[in-house]
């Protein structure tokens, strides 16, 4: 579905990505892990057209995205939930959701989909008329994801969805991500919490100083001593039962 080839990006006078290649197949959750400054968020921003690469290419469903404006990339089905959520704090929850569908022309179906969003995210339904800035951190993250879903993505890119959340809310957000994937959504996930990310991902890439240092099945990478020591804590393992109870 997504094919990134030899991506090179300069950011703030620094070569942030150096020859990064990455592939995402339909139906997968792919996670990018790495230390702060490794280039993870930069890669998502380059894919979504928010940054211009110095070289390399991006193909989505066989068509080049290189040089295409960000809004057109959204129209083609690649939707990016940025780090920090970037909800519209002064607008209501419903208005945020409506803005997620700003490129769509099937206006009659939008109201029905918003109603379905409220069923999936009851907290948002209960607060639909409130300014989004009054929501808790976890609710704002749910709103950011729900707003992205209103754009009918084929590929959903999530940047640090657990940032600033309590452990309980982190479990809720990751259970939600897995449920969305179970419904058929392909996901590219950047996440500092490597333990949680590897527990739901099919495959993973490890970025170090702008380069891919390791890639493979997520469960296999989680067993590598260098990954455990650098990102999981020595001796930590990742199990399949992490989200057996679902969303709390």
Order of alpha helices (4+ residues) and beta strands (2+ residues): beta-beta-beta-alpha-beta-beta-alpha-beta-alpha-alpha-alpha-alpha-beta-alpha-beta-alpha-beta-beta-alpha
